Amino acid sequence: MNKTYAYNHKPIPFDFAQTIERFFVEEIPLFKFADKGSNLILKIKKSDMSTFKLITVIAKATQLEQRDIGYAGLKDKNATTIQYISIPKQYERDVVKNLTTEKIEILEKHYSKFPIKVGQLKGNNFSIVLHDVTPEAKKNIEKVAQEMVEKGIPNYYGYQRFGEDSRSYEQGKEIAHSGKKLKGAKEKLLVSAYQSYLYNSWLSERIKISKIIGSNSVDNATTILDYPKVLVEHLAKQPQFFKLFIGDNMKAYPFGKSYFLQDFSKGSKEFMAHKSSPTGLLVGSKVERALADARHLEVEFDDDELYALKGDRRYAWIFPENLSFEYNENSKELTIDFYLPKGSYATTFLEEIGKKSLKTKKIKQQKN
């Protein structure tokens, strides 16, 4: 899909590659571990290894079933990452003795009454090295990134979600529409890619609407969108870029209870103060839909045949934090550090700056 960027600056040139030398991620736990209990918590640093591969290696080292190994989030293979893993305490000696690969380092050990479950993390700290950054580009990147911390960014799913050819969602749609029960992790991943595609498409459309309202007169925006003029007038009065609609499913930020938007003024104030954010639909069974005008905008990106997954709602707009930079003028390398809430993609943050897809295109080898 061709997503709509929110910010209006010109594309800023830089070289990006997601490698273990240039892409660093550290998981931030949801809560502090009690340091007592029947579960061993391992803080692990790994490189050139996916979370699924890490779990396989730990299972082999301990003779545990993979389902007995807890993790909070998935981390990429092409990165150096720090994340937390839980196993039953009695396997501590086995994991320390047999986990010998150079790609894995145990940094800390803790204990807990409960195993780690998927989603049990606050977010992630990122440190990413950009190459070929001129002094002018460095200045522009810093300016735009600071603005993004203040005003927030769209919470798109990254290209990693959609497979090597970026079209795994098509297979997911076929599986979802077949009505059969999902078999294994691969089918679940494909259907979730379709779920993510629908969400990204909805978010892109909402950003497009917001840009039309923000860059046109009320009369012109009314004509372009074919909305009632009184609605466009209310939307145009909202001071923030991402326009809220009556019935939007809002959620306290960065976590908390949901509510439906009824008051534009109150909603805008809480949104601009980073106290709440609108959510987008992750289609599935047992998920709350938006209401009123917001539901009208959501319907096109809903699919009542996608019930194999439970469904959820995802923050549409997030606020990066802890931004810092380090620049080497000789090598033209810019290291950018920042924090994002769980489930968010660092590459979407960088793509908003560069106004380009960062997905690496593989060159096909020609046969002689």
Secondary structure, 3 states (H helix, E strand, C coil): CCCCCCCCCCCCCCECCCCCCCEEEEEEECCCCCCCCCEEEEEEEEECCCHHHHHHHHHHHHCCCHHHCEECCCCCCCCEEEEEEEEEHHHHHHHHHHCCCCCEEEEEEEEECCCCCCCCEEEEEEEEEEECCCHHHHHHHHHHHHHHHHHCEECCCCHHHHCCCCCHHHHHHHHHHHCCCCCHHHHHHHHHHHHHHHHHHHHHHHHHHHHHHHHCCHHHHHHHHCCCHHHHHHHHHCCCCCCCCCCCEEEECCCCCEEECCCHHHHHHHHHCCCEEEEEEECCCCCCCCCHHHHHHHHHHCCCCCCCCCCEEEECEECCEEEEEEEECCCCEEEEEEEEECCCCHHHHHHHHHCCCCCCCCCCCCCC
